[in-house]
Amino acid sequence: MATEKPNIGIVGLGMVGEPLKRYFELEGFVRGKNLFCYDTDPKKQYSDNVRKADIIFVTVPTPRNPDGSCNVKIVESVIQEYADKKKAFVIKSTVEPGTAERIAKKYKVKVLFNPEFLTESRAWEDMINPDRQVVGHTVSAKEHTSEILNLLPRAFFTSPGTLGAYNFTRINATEAELGKYAGNSFGAVKVAFGNIFADICNAIEYVFKKEGIKAPVDYNNVRKMVAHDRRIGDAWLDVHHGTYRGFGGYCLPKDLDAIIFTARTLEKQLPPKSENRLLLDRGVRILEAVRDYNNTLLEVQGIPFDKATGHDHEVAAFLKEKTNKKASPKKKEKK
């Protein structure tokens, strides 16, 4: 006997919500019957009655606040709107660690966190073939973890160095929220690391020329050597990805800012002069240095911070326009 499908709701049909909707449709869910979608943009034409859903996926934007913190107001407003003890809310939007637990407590609802790991250019492929599937539970929603996992494409945690060996790990919502930030923050650190070594290569080559030594120092050869270490890999080490150096796009700068803000906020709540506070301060300084280095890297290329932190297609459009302006001959002024 086939198990009856739960009613699924999706609020926010953007880069994350659209692939999720498409996946559920492939799994046999039908709009208006057991799949209900809502987006505030009338052009998208999603205005289903999400209140009919048993499980609501929240896939709305979490923009950067002026102070660098993560704005979770839209996420909270969705859960407030549909708050019901009988429903389970699954946040896929990237949120500050602790958000799911605080919202669950505030509205007395069951909340889980299922981070998305989609790349903008391969959102659908990443949706149906994830390298990991994470559902973190809050204190009040532990029993829903397996149910949510069984609804989504199958994937497990894979430990580095044991490729192909799968293991299941129970994880709570706050750990999952931290894991999402850790992944993107590490990406930012790795991009900066690669660029620093590229600059060292350039500096050595410059000094060699002054000394009359005709030996090239190619960063890409250094990169390939490092990338062959399975513990490190090649991801994020390509200094000349696209048409600019440094990390940009919508996620990495935003998430690095957010985790720095979160850590600094936590630091203030630790006992003064305590070992934990000292170590947290020194550690966050490293992340702040990575951010400052990247901002300088963008600046010397003539790329304003706000232009480098949009979605990939927006950054590409700006860089193309910038390149075209450089290439086009200047018109001579008539005397």
Contacts in CASP RR format, 6 or more apart in sequence:
PFRMAT RR
TARGET T0000
AUTHOR 0000-0000-0000
METHOD contacts of the structure
MODEL  1
MATEKPNIGIVGLGMVGEPLKRYFELEGFVRGKNLFCYDTDPKKQYSDNV
RKADIIFVTVPTPRNPDGSCNVKIVESVIQEYADKKKAFVIKSTVEPGTA
ERIAKKYKVKVLFNPEFLTESRAWEDMINPDRQVVGHTVSAKEHTSEILN
LLPRAFFTSPGTLGAYNFTRINATEAELGKYAGNSFGAVKVAFGNIFADI
CNAIEYVFKKEGIKAPVDYNNVRKMVAHDRRIGDAWLDVHHGTYRGFGGY
CLPKDLDAIIFTARTLEKQLPPKSENRLLLDRGVRILEAVRDYNNTLLEV
QGIPFDKATGHDHEVAAFLKEKTNKKASPKKKEKK
5 28 0 8 1.000
5 29 0 8 1.000
5 34 0 8 1.000
6 34 0 8 1.000
6 54 0 8 1.000
6 55 0 8 1.000
6 147 0 8 1.000
6 151 0 8 1.000
7 34 0 8 1.000
7 35 0 8 1.000
7 36 0 8 1.000
7 52 0 8 1.000
7 53 0 8 1.000
7 54 0 8 1.000
7 55 0 8 1.000
8 24 0 8 1.000
8 29 0 8 1.000
8 34 0 8 1.000
8 35 0 8 1.000
8 36 0 8 1.000
8 53 0 8 1.000
8 54 0 8 1.000
8 55 0 8 1.000
8 56 0 8 1.000
8 57 0 8 1.000
8 151 0 8 1.000
9 35 0 8 1.000
9 36 0 8 1.000
9 37 0 8 1.000
9 38 0 8 1.000
9 48 0 8 1.000
9 50 0 8 1.000
9 53 0 8 1.000
9 55 0 8 1.000
9 56 0 8 1.000
9 57 0 8 1.000
10 17 0 8 1.000
10 20 0 8 1.000
10 21 0 8 1.000
10 24 0 8 1.000
10 35 0 8 1.000
10 36 0 8 1.000
10 37 0 8 1.000
10 38 0 8 1.000
10 50 0 8 1.000
10 56 0 8 1.000
10 57 0 8 1.000
10 59 0 8 1.000
11 37 0 8 1.000
11 38 0 8 1.000
11 39 0 8 1.000
11 50 0 8 1.000
11 56 0 8 1.000
11 57 0 8 1.000
11 58 0 8 1.000
11 59 0 8 1.000
11 60 0 8 1.000
11 78 0 8 1.000
11 82 0 8 1.000
12 37 0 8 1.000
12 38 0 8 1.000
12 39 0 8 1.000
12 40 0 8 1.000
12 46 0 8 1.000
12 58 0 8 1.000
12 59 0 8 1.000
12 60 0 8 1.000
13 21 0 8 1.000
13 37 0 8 1.000
13 38 0 8 1.000
13 39 0 8 1.000
13 41 0 8 1.000
13 44 0 8 1.000
13 46 0 8 1.000
13 59 0 8 1.000
14 39 0 8 1.000
14 59 0 8 1.000
15 118 0 8 1.000
15 120 0 8 1.000
15 123 0 8 1.000
15 311 0 8 1.000
16 59 0 8 1.000
16 92 0 8 1.000
16 93 0 8 1.000
16 116 0 8 1.000
16 118 0 8 1.000
16 123 0 8 1.000
17 57 0 8 1.000
17 59 0 8 1.000
17 92 0 8 1.000
18 123 0 8 1.000
19 118 0 8 1.000
19 123 0 8 1.000
19 124 0 8 1.000
19 126 0 8 1.000
19 127 0 8 1.000
19 128 0 8 1.000
20 57 0 8 1.000
20 59 0 8 1.000
20 92 0 8 1.000
20 127 0 8 1.000
21 35 0 8 1.000
21 37 0 8 1.000
22 124 0 8 1.000
22 127 0 8 1.000
23 127 0 8 1.000
23 128 0 8 1.000
23 152 0 8 1.000
23 153 0 8 1.000
24 35 0 8 1.000
25 31 0 8 1.000
25 35 0 8 1.000
27 151 0 8 1.000
29 35 0 8 1.000
31 37 0 8 1.000
31 48 0 8 1.000
32 48 0 8 1.000
32 52 0 8 1.000
35 48 0 8 1.000
36 48 0 8 1.000
36 49 0 8 1.000
36 50 0 8 1.000
36 52 0 8 1.000
36 53 0 8 1.000
37 46 0 8 1.000
37 48 0 8 1.000
37 50 0 8 1.000
38 46 0 8 1.000
38 47 0 8 1.000
38 48 0 8 1.000
38 50 0 8 1.000
39 46 0 8 1.000
39 47 0 8 1.000
50 56 0 8 1.000
50 82 0 8 1.000
51 82 0 8 1.000
51 84 0 8 1.000
53 82 0 8 1.000
53 87 0 8 1.000
54 86 0 8 1.000
54 87 0 8 1.000
54 88 0 8 1.000
55 87 0 8 1.000
55 88 0 8 1.000
55 89 0 8 1.000
55 90 0 8 1.000
55 147 0 8 1.000
55 148 0 8 1.000
55 151 0 8 1.000
56 78 0 8 1.000
56 82 0 8 1.000
56 87 0 8 1.000
56 88 0 8 1.000
56 89 0 8 1.000
56 90 0 8 1.000
57 90 0 8 1.000
57 92 0 8 1.000
57 114 0 8 1.000
58 75 0 8 1.000
58 78 0 8 1.000
58 79 0 8 1.000
58 89 0 8 1.000
58 90 0 8 1.000
58 91 0 8 1.000
58 92 0 8 1.000
58 93 0 8 1.000
59 92 0 8 1.000
59 93 0 8 1.000
59 116 0 8 1.000
60 74 0 8 1.000
60 75 0 8 1.000
60 78 0 8 1.000
60 93 0 8 1.000
61 74 0 8 1.000
61 93 0 8 1.000
62 70 0 8 1.000
62 71 0 8 1.000
62 72 0 8 1.000
62 74 0 8 1.000
62 75 0 8 1.000
62 93 0 8 1.000
62 94 0 8 1.000
62 95 0 8 1.000
63 71 0 8 1.000
63 254 0 8 1.000
64 70 0 8 1.000
64 71 0 8 1.000
64 254 0 8 1.000
64 257 0 8 1.000
64 258 0 8 1.000
65 71 0 8 1.000
67 261 0 8 1.000
68 257 0 8 1.000
68 258 0 8 1.000
68 260 0 8 1.000
68 261 0 8 1.000
69 96 0 8 1.000
69 257 0 8 1.000
69 258 0 8 1.000
69 261 0 8 1.000
69 262 0 8 1.000
69 265 0 8 1.000
70 94 0 8 1.000
70 95 0 8 1.000
70 96 0 8 1.000
70 254 0 8 1.000
70 258 0 8 1.000
70 261 0 8 1.000
70 262 0 8 1.000
72 93 0 8 1.000
72 95 0 8 1.000
72 96 0 8 1.000
72 99 0 8 1.000
74 93 0 8 1.000
75 91 0 8 1.000
75 93 0 8 1.000
75 95 0 8 1.000
75 99 0 8 1.000
75 103 0 8 1.000
76 103 0 8 1.000
78 89 0 8 1.000
79 89 0 8 1.000
79 103 0 8 1.000
79 107 0 8 1.000
79 109 0 8 1.000
79 111 0 8 1.000
80 107 0 8 1.000
82 89 0 8 1.000
83 107 0 8 1.000
83 108 0 8 1.000
83 109 0 8 1.000
84 109 0 8 1.000
85 108 0 8 1.000
85 109 0 8 1.000
85 110 0 8 1.000
87 109 0 8 1.000
87 110 0 8 1.000
88 110 0 8 1.000
88 111 0 8 1.000
88 112 0 8 1.000
88 141 0 8 1.000
88 144 0 8 1.000
88 147 0 8 1.000
88 148 0 8 1.000
89 103 0 8 1.000
89 109 0 8 1.000
89 110 0 8 1.000
89 111 0 8 1.000
89 112 0 8 1.000
90 111 0 8 1.000
90 112 0 8 1.000
90 113 0 8 1.000
90 114 0 8 1.000
90 135 0 8 1.000
90 148 0 8 1.000
91 99 0 8 1.000
91 100 0 8 1.000
91 111 0 8 1.000
91 112 0 8 1.000
91 113 0 8 1.000
91 114 0 8 1.000
92 113 0 8 1.000
92 114 0 8 1.000
92 115 0 8 1.000
92 116 0 8 1.000
94 115 0 8 1.000
94 116 0 8 1.000
94 177 0 8 1.000
94 180 0 8 1.000
94 181 0 8 1.000
94 184 0 8 1.000
94 251 0 8 1.000
94 255 0 8 1.000
94 258 0 8 1.000
95 113 0 8 1.000
95 177 0 8 1.000
96 177 0 8 1.000
96 258 0 8 1.000
96 262 0 8 1.000
97 174 0 8 1.000
97 177 0 8 1.000
97 178 0 8 1.000
97 181 0 8 1.000
97 262 0 8 1.000
98 173 0 8 1.000
98 174 0 8 1.000
98 177 0 8 1.000
99 113 0 8 1.000
99 177 0 8 1.000
100 111 0 8 1.000
100 112 0 8 1.000
100 113 0 8 1.000
100 136 0 8 1.000
100 138 0 8 1.000
100 173 0 8 1.000
100 174 0 8 1.000
100 177 0 8 1.000
101 111 0 8 1.000
101 138 0 8 1.000
101 139 0 8 1.000
101 173 0 8 1.000
101 174 0 8 1.000
103 109 0 8 1.000
103 111 0 8 1.000
104 110 0 8 1.000
104 111 0 8 1.000
104 138 0 8 1.000
104 139 0 8 1.000
104 140 0 8 1.000
104 141 0 8 1.000
109 140 0 8 1.000
110 138 0 8 1.000
110 140 0 8 1.000
110 141 0 8 1.000
110 144 0 8 1.000
111 138 0 8 1.000
111 140 0 8 1.000
111 141 0 8 1.000
111 173 0 8 1.000
112 135 0 8 1.000
112 136 0 8 1.000
112 137 0 8 1.000
112 138 0 8 1.000
112 141 0 8 1.000
112 144 0 8 1.000
112 145 0 8 1.000
112 148 0 8 1.000
112 173 0 8 1.000
113 134 0 8 1.000
113 135 0 8 1.000
113 136 0 8 1.000
113 138 0 8 1.000
113 173 0 8 1.000
113 176 0 8 1.000
113 177 0 8 1.000
114 133 0 8 1.000
114 134 0 8 1.000
114 135 0 8 1.000
114 136 0 8 1.000
114 148 0 8 1.000
114 152 0 8 1.000
114 176 0 8 1.000
115 134 0 8 1.000
115 176 0 8 1.000
115 177 0 8 1.000
115 179 0 8 1.000
115 180 0 8 1.000
117 126 0 8 1.000
117 130 0 8 1.000
117 131 0 8 1.000
117 132 0 8 1.000
118 126 0 8 1.000
118 127 0 8 1.000
119 126 0 8 1.000
120 250 0 8 1.000
120 311 0 8 1.000
120 312 0 8 1.000
120 313 0 8 1.000
121 312 0 8 1.000
127 153 0 8 1.000
128 153 0 8 1.000
129 153 0 8 1.000
129 155 0 8 1.000
130 153 0 8 1.000
130 155 0 8 1.000
131 155 0 8 1.000
131 158 0 8 1.000
132 155 0 8 1.000
132 156 0 8 1.000
132 157 0 8 1.000
132 158 0 8 1.000
133 149 0 8 1.000
133 152 0 8 1.000
133 153 0 8 1.000
133 154 0 8 1.000
133 155 0 8 1.000
133 156 0 8 1.000
134 157 0 8 1.000
134 171 0 8 1.000
134 176 0 8 1.000
135 145 0 8 1.000
135 148 0 8 1.000
135 149 0 8 1.000
135 152 0 8 1.000
135 171 0 8 1.000
135 176 0 8 1.000
136 145 0 8 1.000
136 171 0 8 1.000
136 172 0 8 1.000
136 173 0 8 1.000
136 175 0 8 1.000
136 176 0 8 1.000
137 144 0 8 1.000
137 145 0 8 1.000
137 171 0 8 1.000
137 172 0 8 1.000
137 173 0 8 1.000
138 172 0 8 1.000
138 173 0 8 1.000
139 172 0 8 1.000
145 170 0 8 1.000
156 166 0 8 1.000
156 167 0 8 1.000
156 168 0 8 1.000
157 166 0 8 1.000
157 167 0 8 1.000
157 168 0 8 1.000
157 169 0 8 1.000
158 164 0 8 1.000
158 165 0 8 1.000
158 166 0 8 1.000
159 165 0 8 1.000
159 167 0 8 1.000
160 230 0 8 1.000
160 231 0 8 1.000
161 230 0 8 1.000
161 231 0 8 1.000
180 255 0 8 1.000
181 255 0 8 1.000
181 258 0 8 1.000
181 259 0 8 1.000
181 262 0 8 1.000
182 259 0 8 1.000
184 251 0 8 1.000
184 252 0 8 1.000
184 255 0 8 1.000
184 256 0 8 1.000
185 255 0 8 1.000
185 256 0 8 1.000
185 259 0 8 1.000
185 287 0 8 1.000
187 235 0 8 1.000
187 236 0 8 1.000
187 247 0 8 1.000
187 252 0 8 1.000
188 247 0 8 1.000
188 252 0 8 1.000
188 253 0 8 1.000
188 255 0 8 1.000
188 256 0 8 1.000
188 290 0 8 1.000
188 291 0 8 1.000
188 294 0 8 1.000
189 287 0 8 1.000
189 290 0 8 1.000
190 235 0 8 1.000
190 236 0 8 1.000
190 237 0 8 1.000
191 236 0 8 1.000
191 237 0 8 1.000
191 246 0 8 1.000
191 247 0 8 1.000
191 252 0 8 1.000
191 294 0 8 1.000
192 246 0 8 1.000
192 247 0 8 1.000
192 290 0 8 1.000
192 293 0 8 1.000
192 294 0 8 1.000
192 297 0 8 1.000
193 237 0 8 1.000
194 219 0 8 1.000
194 223 0 8 1.000
194 236 0 8 1.000
194 237 0 8 1.000
194 239 0 8 1.000
195 239 0 8 1.000
195 245 0 8 1.000
195 246 0 8 1.000
195 293 0 8 1.000
195 297 0 8 1.000
196 293 0 8 1.000
197 219 0 8 1.000
197 222 0 8 1.000
197 223 0 8 1.000
198 219 0 8 1.000
198 239 0 8 1.000
198 245 0 8 1.000
201 217 0 8 1.000
201 218 0 8 1.000
201 219 0 8 1.000
201 222 0 8 1.000
202 217 0 8 1.000
202 219 0 8 1.000
204 217 0 8 1.000
205 215 0 8 1.000
205 216 0 8 1.000
205 217 0 8 1.000
208 214 0 8 1.000
208 215 0 8 1.000
208 217 0 8 1.000
219 239 0 8 1.000
223 234 0 8 1.000
223 237 0 8 1.000
223 238 0 8 1.000
223 239 0 8 1.000
224 234 0 8 1.000
226 232 0 8 1.000
226 233 0 8 1.000
226 237 0 8 1.000
227 233 0 8 1.000
227 234 0 8 1.000
227 237 0 8 1.000
236 247 0 8 1.000
239 245 0 8 1.000
239 246 0 8 1.000
242 316 0 8 1.000
243 316 0 8 1.000
243 319 0 8 1.000
243 320 0 8 1.000
243 323 0 8 1.000
244 298 0 8 1.000
244 301 0 8 1.000
244 303 0 8 1.000
244 308 0 8 1.000
244 315 0 8 1.000
244 319 0 8 1.000
245 297 0 8 1.000
245 301 0 8 1.000
246 294 0 8 1.000
246 297 0 8 1.000
246 298 0 8 1.000
247 253 0 8 1.000
247 294 0 8 1.000
248 294 0 8 1.000
248 298 0 8 1.000
248 308 0 8 1.000
248 309 0 8 1.000
248 310 0 8 1.000
248 315 0 8 1.000
249 308 0 8 1.000
249 309 0 8 1.000
249 310 0 8 1.000
249 311 0 8 1.000
249 312 0 8 1.000
249 315 0 8 1.000
250 309 0 8 1.000
250 310 0 8 1.000
250 311 0 8 1.000
250 312 0 8 1.000
253 291 0 8 1.000
253 294 0 8 1.000
253 305 0 8 1.000
253 308 0 8 1.000
253 309 0 8 1.000
254 309 0 8 1.000
256 287 0 8 1.000
256 290 0 8 1.000
256 291 0 8 1.000
257 291 0 8 1.000
259 287 0 8 1.000
260 284 0 8 1.000
260 287 0 8 1.000
260 288 0 8 1.000
260 291 0 8 1.000
263 280 0 8 1.000
263 284 0 8 1.000
263 287 0 8 1.000
264 284 0 8 1.000
266 280 0 8 1.000
267 277 0 8 1.000
267 280 0 8 1.000
267 281 0 8 1.000
267 284 0 8 1.000
270 276 0 8 1.000
270 277 0 8 1.000
270 280 0 8 1.000
271 277 0 8 1.000
295 305 0 8 1.000
298 304 0 8 1.000
298 305 0 8 1.000
298 308 0 8 1.000
302 322 0 8 1.000
303 318 0 8 1.000
303 319 0 8 1.000
303 322 0 8 1.000
307 315 0 8 1.000
307 318 0 8 1.000
308 315 0 8 1.000
309 315 0 8 1.000
END
